[in-house]
Amino acid sequence: MADDLRTALARTAALGDSCRVRPQCDGVRLAADLLLRDEVVDAHAILVRMRAELADAQRR
């Protein structure tokens, strides 16, 4: 899962979109690091929050 998150971040950066969602990208990177350390509960909480923030940004 952490590798999938890193791949998604790389694709976002390649498309030039990461600057628009920088805080959320940073949150996903943190969650990926947490998953690599088997801190699933904390990673899940961060990912849920990042998803909500991205959904809010998309509605604007």
C-alpha positions as CSV (number, residue, x, y, z in Angstrom):
1,M,0.0,0.0,0.0
2,A,2.8,2.4,0.8
3,D,4.3,1.8,-2.6
4,D,1.0,2.5,-4.2
5,L,0.8,5.8,-2.4
6,R,4.3,6.8,-3.5
7,T,3.4,5.9,-7.1
8,A,0.3,8.1,-6.9
9,L,2.4,11.0,-5.6
10,A,5.0,10.6,-8.3
11,R,2.3,10.6,-10.9
12,T,0.7,13.7,-9.4
13,A,4.1,15.5,-9.4
14,A,4.7,14.4,-13.0
15,L,1.4,16.0,-14.1
16,G,2.3,19.2,-12.3
17,D,-0.6,19.0,-9.9
18,S,1.2,18.5,-6.6
19,C,1.6,22.2,-6.1
20,R,-2.2,22.6,-5.9
21,V,-2.5,20.0,-3.2
22,R,0.8,20.3,-1.4
23,P,-0.4,19.8,2.2
24,Q,-2.4,16.7,1.2
25,C,0.6,15.3,-0.7
26,D,2.7,15.8,2.4
27,G,0.0,14.0,4.5
28,V,0.0,11.1,2.1
29,R,3.8,10.8,2.3
30,L,3.6,10.8,6.0
31,A,0.9,8.1,5.9
32,A,3.1,6.0,3.6
33,D,6.0,6.3,6.0
34,L,3.7,5.2,8.9
35,L,2.5,2.2,6.9
36,L,6.1,1.1,6.3
37,R,6.5,1.2,10.1
38,D,3.2,-0.8,10.6
39,E,1.5,2.2,12.2
40,V,-1.7,1.4,10.4
41,V,-4.2,3.2,12.7
42,D,-2.3,6.5,12.5
43,A,-1.8,6.2,8.7
44,H,-5.5,5.5,8.3
45,A,-6.5,8.6,10.3
46,I,-4.2,10.8,8.2
47,L,-5.5,9.3,4.9
48,V,-9.1,9.8,5.9
49,R,-8.4,13.5,6.7
50,M,-6.4,14.0,3.5
51,R,-9.3,12.5,1.5
52,A,-11.8,14.9,3.1
53,E,-9.6,17.8,2.4
54,L,-9.2,16.9,-1.2
55,A,-12.9,16.4,-1.5
56,D,-13.5,19.8,0.0
57,A,-11.0,21.4,-2.4
58,Q,-12.6,19.7,-5.4
59,R,-16.0,21.2,-4.5
60,R,-14.7,24.7,-4.5
